[in-house]
Amino acid sequence: MSPGSDTLTTGYIWSGTALFAVVLAALAWAVGWWGRTGAAVAAVGGVPAVLLLASFLAHEPDPDGFAGLWPTSWLSGAVLILAGAALVAGMAHGDLPRIVRSLLVPVLVAGAAALSGFLFESVASGEGWIARVISAVLALAAGYGLGWALRACGWDVGRSVALTTGAVVLIAAVDSASVPLWGWSAPDTVAWLVTITAYAVGTASVWAWRRRT
């Protein structure tokens, strides 16, 4: 952050970012080498992701018309860190195909659900029932597609629905944090509920279709 800045974290430089990535990769490799790939994702990936969120929440975005999109900046960084930790740990452990199915794909699916859910809710928020219907249809389709990816990795319906809807709930909570922190207007609760429900139904329908066939 620039000295004296009271807005969103600033002052990133490529050399610092590269060094940070190298350190995280080395830690993920070391933890993954001992067969602790889950721990590598949780500790090496999860801790920096949480600290990054704390950094974002501590500095109000500039009112430039895009301030409301700040959760997407955190989300992209968190997914990149978590996915990178899973990939490096899997390579170190020598069991990359299993790690891809058990860790990397779920991380990417959760990130996709959170990002698309945030965007769909933004479309539906305050724009009337037509926008909410469109948002719900898009969320249903997204949940269905992500459910297929998880089913292909051997996930069951309960865990899959929990992952996709949990990811959307998480980004909703992150987005809602701006209300008490910065005095922003409250999010459209109905739009969030419609989006979350549509993801749950869309994901679960993958297994319903399978039983019918």
N, C-alpha and C positions, 0 to 999 in steps of 0.2 A: 504494500500500500504506500502511496506517496505520502511524504511527511505532511501532517495536518489535514489529510483527507478524511471527510466524514461520509463519503459515499462508497459505492461498491468497490471492492478490492481492486487496486490498480497497480501498475508497475511491473507486470510480468516481463521477464526477459528470457530469450531462448536458451541462454546458457544455464540459467537457474532451473528452467523447466526440464532441460535435458539431464542435468545432474540429478534432479529429483526422480526422474524416470529410471535412471541407471541404478540409483540406490534402491528403489522399490523392486526393480527387476532382480537385483542381487539378493535381496531379502526373500523374495518369492522363490527364487531358485534354491536358496539354502533351506527354506522350510519344506519345499516340495521334494528336495533330495531325500529327506527322511520320511517320505510317504505321507506327509501331512498337508495334502493339497487343500482340504477344506479349511484348515487353520490358516493356510497362506491367503486364501481369499478373504476370510473373516478378519484376520489381523493385519496382514500386509495391504490388503485392498480396502477393508472396511474402516479401519481407523483413519486413514487419510481422507476417505470420503466423508466421514462424520466431521472431521476437522475442517474440511472444505466447506461443508454446510454451515458450520459455526461461523466461519469467516464471512460467508455471504450474508448470514442473518445479522451480523454485527455492523453491516454498512448498508445504508439505504441506497437503492439505485438512483441514478440521476433521472429526473422527470423528463426524459427525452422522447416519450411516446412508446418506448419499448420496455419501460421499467417493469411492467407486469409480466414480462417473459423471463425474468431472472431465474425462475426454477429450472428452465431448460438449460441454462449455462451450468448450473450445479449438476443436473442430471447427466449431461453429456460427459462431464469430467468424472463423475462417480462411476458411470458404466465403463468408461475407458480404463480407469484404475482397476476396477474389479475384474473385468474381462482380461486385462493384461496380466494380473496376478494369477488368474486361473490358467491362462495359456502357458506362462513361464513355469509355473509349478508343475503342470502336466508334462511339459517337456523334460523337466529335471527328473521327474519320477519315472519317465519312460513308459507311461501309459496314457499317452495323449488322447487316443480315441475314446477311452472311457471317461476321461476328464472332460472332453468336449461334450459328451452326452449328459454327464451328471452335474457339471458346474458351468461350463462356458455357455452352452445353449440356454440354460435357465436364466443366467445373468443377462444375456442379450434379449431374451423374451421379456423379462421384467422391465428392462430399459425401454423396449419398444412399446410395451403396454402403457408405461408411465408417460412416455412422450406423446404417443397418439392420444391417450386419454386426456392429457392436459390440453392438447390442441382441440379435441372434439368438444370438451367442456367450454373452451373459449368461444367456439362457434355458437354453442347453445346458450351461453350466458346472456340473459337479458334481451334475447332476440325473439321471444315468443315461441308458441308451440310448434310451428313449422320447423324452426331451426333445431328445436329439441328432438323432433322426430328424425330429422336428417342426421343429427349427431348420434342418436340411438342406433340407427341403421348402420352407420359407419362403425360404431363401437361393437355392434354385434358381429359384423364381418371381421373386424380386427381380432376380436376374441376367438372367433372360430378358427381363423388362420393360425393364431398363436397356439391354440389348443392342439391343432394338428401337429405342430412342431414338437410340442411337449409329448404328445402321445407317441410320436415316432421315436422319442428318446426313452420310452418305457414308463413315463409318468402315468399315474392313475388320475381319475377325474377330480378327486378331492384335493390333491396337492396342486394340480394344474389350475383349478379355479382359485385356490388360495393364493397362488403365485401371481396370476394376472390381476385379480381384483385387489390383492394386497398391494401390488405395485401402484395401481391407480389411487388407492386410499392413501398411500405414502405421499405421492406427489400432491394430492389434495391437501394433506396436512401441511406439507412444506409450503404450498401456495397460501394456505390460510394463516400461516405464521406472520404474514405481513400485516394482518389486521391489528393485533395488539402491539406489535413492535413499532409500526410506522404510522398507525392511524389510518390505514387505507380502508376503502369500502369493503364490506364483508363479501365473500364469494357467493355465487349463486348456488345455494344448497340443493335446490331441485335439479339444476343442471348436473351437479356432481353425482347426485343419487341416480339420475337417469343413466349417466355414463357408467358408473360402477355396476349397476344392475345389468346393463347391456353386456358388459364384459363377462360377468358371471354366467349369464344365459348363453352367450356366444361360445364361451369355452366349454361349458358343460354339454352343449348340443353336439359336440364332436363325438362323445361317447354315446349319446342317445341315438345318433345316426348309425353308429357301429352296431348297436343292439338290434336295430330294425333290419340291418342287412345281414 
